[in-house]
């Protein structure tokens, strides 16, 4: 069984992919910024929604158990927000009306595929949730956080450095899996009307075919998202729609 088949499951063939230069991710960001600038109200509305959701994650940052739960929830709804932004970029490129209301039509038109894709990401998030629960149970003798630990962060002081590193490594590995499965999946679903398994297979092929550029793209996503969180989610109002629009342009470059 090949690596692509193992990671993406069974089904029909993935779509052909194209090779890009290492610096291409910077161009995706540039084009994404142009889309944001051209559709500011709708784009920033999605950014605001994500910032509110991110505030939930930030509010529980003191406890790994809740971080995993919150991130799992974001993996369920995040692709739906990204779909709206990709639809705005698609409509703008096609010369069609591009506003928040019209972008919502993509959720109805591709509801089944998008929900299945979100559910698959949620399953990956659930693995992290289960791993964090097991780790805390082994480390502290209890998987559930107490009120004091949750409010004041005392639980972090009870974990060793090795345990915290293990927690971060597991989360990082699962994040790599999520990235590989989703790099072009959402725009592919809405533009080519493909099902979730086909979109995932194509995303994995894209990641493996242009690994240096994909590593840079992933690093830029992490850096920008980190800036969004560092500004207490204020910056995320701009960062998320920028990345959402850039994802559309990445798809246009990477998939024939």
C-alpha positions in Angstrom: 0.0 0.0 0.0 1.4 3.4 -1.0 1.8 6.3 1.5 -0.8 8.3 -0.3 -3.3 5.4 -0.2 -2.5 4.8 3.5 -3.1 8.4 4.5 -6.1 9.2 2.4 -8.1 6.0 2.4 -9.8 4.2 -0.5 -11.7 5.6 -3.4 -11.2 7.0 -6.9 -8.0 8.5 -8.2 -6.9 11.9 -7.0 -6.7 14.8 -9.5 -3.4 15.6 -11.3 -1.2 18.1 -9.5 1.4 20.7 -10.7 4.8 21.5 -9.3 5.5 25.0 -8.0 8.6 27.0 -7.0 9.7 27.3 -3.3 8.7 31.0 -3.1 5.2 30.4 -4.5 3.5 30.6 -1.0 4.5 34.3 -0.8 2.6 34.9 -4.1 -0.5 33.1 -2.7 -0.4 35.5 0.3 -0.1 38.5 -2.0 -3.1 37.4 -4.1 -5.0 36.5 -0.9 -4.4 40.0 0.4 -5.7 41.5 -2.9 -8.9 39.4 -2.5 -9.3 40.6 1.1 -8.8 44.2 0.0 -11.5 43.8 -2.7 -14.0 42.1 -0.4 -13.3 43.6 3.0 -16.7 43.4 4.7 -17.4 39.8 3.8 -13.8 38.7 4.5 -13.5 40.4 7.8 -16.8 39.0 8.9 -15.4 35.5 8.6 -12.3 36.7 10.4 -14.4 38.0 13.3 -16.3 34.7 13.5 -13.0 32.8 13.8 -11.7 35.3 16.4 -14.7 34.7 18.6 -14.1 30.9 18.3 -10.4 31.4 18.9 -11.3 33.3 22.1 -12.7 30.0 23.4 -9.4 28.3 22.8 -7.4 31.2 24.3 -9.7 31.2 27.3 -8.8 27.6 28.1 -5.1 27.8 27.2 -4.1 27.0 30.8 -5.1 23.4 30.5 -4.0 20.9 27.8 -7.2 18.9 28.2 -9.4 21.9 27.2 -7.0 23.0 24.5 -7.4 19.6 22.7 -11.2 19.8 23.1 -11.4 23.4 21.8 -9.1 22.7 18.8 -11.2 19.6 18.0 -14.2 21.9 17.8 -12.4 24.3 15.6 -11.4 21.5 13.2 -15.1 20.9 12.7 -16.2 24.4 11.8 -13.0 25.9 10.5 -13.3 24.4 7.0 -16.8 25.8 6.7 -15.5 29.3 7.3 -12.6 28.7 4.9 -15.1 27.5 2.3 -16.9 30.9 2.4 -13.6 32.7 1.9 -12.6 30.5 -1.0 -16.0 31.1 -2.5 -15.5 34.8 -2.3 -12.2 34.4 -4.2 -13.8 32.1 -6.8 -16.6 34.6 -7.3 -14.3 37.5 -7.7 -12.2 35.7 -10.2 -15.3 34.8 -12.2 -16.7 38.3 -12.1 -19.7 37.2 -10.0 -21.2 39.1 -7.0 -18.9 38.5 -4.0 -20.4 39.4 -0.6 -21.0 37.6 2.7 -24.6 36.5 1.8 -23.7 35.0 -1.6 -20.6 33.3 -0.2 -22.9 31.3 2.2 -24.5 29.6 -0.8 -21.4 27.3 -1.0 -22.4 25.7 2.4 -25.7 24.6 0.9 -24.3 23.6 -2.5 -21.5 21.4 -1.1 -22.9 20.7 2.4 -22.4 16.9 2.3 -18.8 17.0 1.1 -17.8 19.8 3.5 -19.5 18.2 6.5 -17.8 14.9 5.8 -14.4 16.6 5.4 -15.0 18.5 8.7 -16.1 15.3 10.4 -12.8 13.6 9.3 -10.8 16.5 10.8 -12.8 16.2 13.9 -11.9 12.6 14.2 -8.2 13.5 14.0 -8.9 16.1 16.7 -10.6 13.5 18.8 -7.4 11.4 18.7 -5.5 14.3 20.2 -8.2 14.8 22.8 -8.0 11.1 23.7 -4.2 11.2 23.8 -4.2 14.3 26.1 -6.7 12.6 28.3 -4.6 9.5 28.6 -1.4 11.5 29.2 -3.0 13.5 32.0 -4.4 10.4 33.5 -1.0 8.8 33.6 0.7 11.9 34.8 -1.7 13.2 37.4 -3.9 10.2 38.1 -7.0 12.0 36.8 -7.9 13.0 33.2 -10.4 15.7 34.3 -9.1 19.1 35.4 -10.1 20.5 38.7 -11.6 24.0 39.0 -8.5 25.5 40.6 -6.2 24.0 37.9 -8.5 25.2 35.2 -8.8 28.7 36.5 -5.3 29.3 37.7 -3.2 27.0 35.5 -1.8 24.9 38.4 -2.0 21.8 36.3 0.8 22.9 34.1 3.1 23.1 37.1 2.3 19.4 37.9 3.5 18.2 34.4 7.1 17.4 33.8 9.0 19.0 30.9 9.1 15.6 29.1 5.3 15.2 29.5 4.7 18.7 28.0 7.0 17.9 25.1 5.3 14.6 24.5 1.9 16.4 24.5 3.3 19.0 22.0 4.8 16.4 19.8 1.6 14.4 19.5 -0.3 17.6 18.7 2.4 18.6 16.1 2.2 15.2 14.3 -1.5 15.4 14.1 -1.3 18.9 12.8 1.0 17.7 10.0 -1.6 15.1 9.1 -4.4 17.7 9.1 -2.3 20.0 6.9 -1.5 17.3 4.4 -5.1 16.3 4.1 -6.5 19.8 3.8 -4.1 22.0 1.9 -6.3 22.2 -1.2 -9.3 20.1 -0.1 -11.8 22.9 0.6 -11.4 24.9 -2.7 -11.3 21.6 -4.6 -14.6 20.6 -3.2 -16.3 23.9 -4.1 -14.7 24.4 -7.5 -14.6 20.9 -8.9 -17.6 19.5 -7.0 -15.6 16.5 -5.9 -16.3 14.4 -2.8 -14.3 14.6 0.4 -12.1 11.5 -0.2 -11.0 12.7 -3.6 -10.2 16.1 -2.2 -8.2 14.6 0.6 -6.2 12.3 -1.7 -5.4 15.2 -4.0 -4.3 17.3 -1.0 -1.9 14.6 0.1 -0.5 14.2 -3.4 0.1 18.0 -3.5 1.9 17.9 -0.2 4.2 15.1 -1.2 4.8 16.4 -4.7 6.1 19.8 -3.5 7.3 19.1 0.0 9.7 22.1 0.3 7.1 24.6 -0.8 4.5 22.9 1.4 6.8 23.1 4.4 7.3 26.8 3.8 3.5 27.3 3.3 2.8 25.4 6.6 5.4 27.5 8.4 3.9 30.8 7.1 0.5 29.6 8.3 1.9 28.8 11.7 3.7 32.2 11.9 0.6 34.2 10.8 -1.7 32.3 13.1 0.7 32.8 15.9 0.6 36.5 15.3 -3.1 36.4 15.4 -3.1 34.7 18.8 -0.3 36.9 20.1 -2.5 40.0 19.5 -5.3 38.3 21.6 -7.2 37.4 18.5 -7.5 40.9 17.2 -5.0 40.1 14.4 -6.9 36.9 13.6 -9.7 39.0 12.2 -7.3 39.8 9.3 -5.1 36.7 9.4 -7.8 34.1 8.9 -9.4 35.6 5.8 -5.9 36.3 4.3 -5.1 32.6 4.7 -8.5 31.5 3.4 -8.2 33.6 0.2 -4.5 32.5 -0.2 -5.7 28.9 0.0 -7.8 29.4 -3.1 -4.8 30.7 -5.0 -2.7 27.8 -3.8 -5.3 25.4 -5.1 -5.3 27.2 -8.5 -1.5 26.8 -8.8 -1.3 23.3 -7.4 -4.1 21.4 -9.1 -4.6 21.0 -12.9 
